[in-house]
Amino acid sequence: MSSYEPVIGLEVHCQLKTNTKIFSTDPYTFGQPANTLAGPVTLGLPGALPVLNEEVLRMAVTAGLALNCSITRITKFDRKHYYYPDLPKGYQISQYDRPYATNGIVQFKKKDAADVTQVRIHRIHMEEDAGKLLHSGSGAESVSFVDLNRAGVPLLEIVTEPDLRSSEDAWWFLQTLRAIIRATHISEANMEEGSLRCDANVSVRKGPDAPFGTRVEIKNLNSFKAVRAAIDYEIERQISVIESGGKIIQSTVLWDADKRETRLMRTKEDAEDYRYFPDPDLPVFEIKPDFVEKIRNNMPELPDQKRERYMTKMGLPEYDADVLARDRETAAYFEKVAELSGDAKKSSNWVKDEVLGIINKKDIALDQFPCTVERLAAIIKLLNAGKITQRIAKQVFEHVYEEDLDPEAVIEKYDYKPVDTGALPQIIDEVIKAHPEQVQDILGGKDRVKGFLVGQIMKATRGQAVPDEVNRLLDEKLAAMKG
């Protein structure tokens, strides 16, 4: 085991789900033709003045409260200067020394872990996004195009303290953060569409009491898988450099997902390089306490609160509650199934094991899944009423989502009906007669052999016998044989 301890902090950019951009009335929708959503303010044309979108401020404060931050009363915007083709003004409007939210906390509990992991949020600030470069060709034939549709889209930058100690910690933090953000309805937090992006600051040190090492910032992390792979690679790279007698240089690197390695963008970069100063077009402003309290009083139920309710009110185990509360759509689906079926525990088992198993494997959106809440609730009610067995229920479920049929139609089509109780005694007699050795073992006290006979009976009934009834009748037969 390596004697080095990784030290990781994340900078997460979250795109807010507003109808218009942060400082202008330009609309924004993902996937529109290039440069069709960039007006005078977005382009930074002379005389075009920015005005803060109040909905951005409301969403920003919502995120701050959801992440247990202190909301700053007096805040401001600053200009962050750098040149890049997708930044038409030559500066980005951001927040520097007076961010609107500070000192937050995010907690998560990893699967099978005994303790909760706590990650401090250093700050959250509002800023505008830059545009996007589109590259085509290679070598001498390579060209780049600028799409300014995304320029001016509202972002929150969520900066953690260096509290993470592994790529697994980073993965869990991002999953937890995404669940919280989505629960507030301020963002879809979709990494594939770029509405959630992450940079990772990684360093290593000789043990938990040693000073922090020199950090390297990894950019271009656009999936949860990339976050884990890039951090793991960078940890191993830094250890290798140090062990071979080299020194880590403060730098910014890009993650190359195809080559599964990082490559250097630039060395040492500090805030001074950006020549921050207050934006003269956007004066210092106050976030009034009553504005914050109104948002606090209307906060939606967050994943932690939902998980607690599932455990205390519905009687679910902690793991089940965590899986179901983590995603907004999954939670809504489960709650509706539980309401319609009247059985929260069975609903939990079916949703987390069967439904999530299928949609994750087949990459289906839950709202497009053919087994609707009404259909799954119907299967659970049929199961509880003894009209189908557990095995038949799973077969019915498969036909429902594969053929887009109602459960009753599947049962009728495939004749999935429990075996008539009156036919079971004869079937049990035949199984007992066919396996005399196993019967003698049971009569001699080897009770575990009974499971074999039950399996043979279920096989003879094509799994359509009710297990409780099989066990009851078999016990009666065996008791009579014991005399």
Secondary structure, DSSP 8 states (H G I E B T S, - for coil): --S-EEEEEEEEEEE---SB-SSSS-B--TT--TTSS--HHHHT-TT------HHHHHHHHHHHHHTT-EE-SEE--EEEE---TT-TTSEEEE--SS-SEEEEEEEE--TT-SS-EEEEEEEEEEEE---EEEEES-GGG-EEEEE-SSTT-EEEEEEE-S-B-SHHHHHHHHHHHHHHHHHTTS----TTTTSEEEEEEEEEESSTTS-----EEEEEE-SHHHHHHHHHHHHHHHHHHHHTT-----EEEEEETTTTEEEEEEE---GGGG--EE-TTS--EE--HHHHHHHHHT----HHHHHHHHHHTT---HHHHHHHHSSHHHHHHHHHHHHHHS-HHHHHHIIIIIIHHHHHHHT--GGG-SS-HHHHHHHHHHHHTTSS-HHHHHHHHHHHHHHT--HHHHHHHHT-----GGGHHHHHHHHHHH-HHHHHHHHTT-GGGHHHHHHHHHHHTTT-S-HHHHHHHHHHHHHHHH-
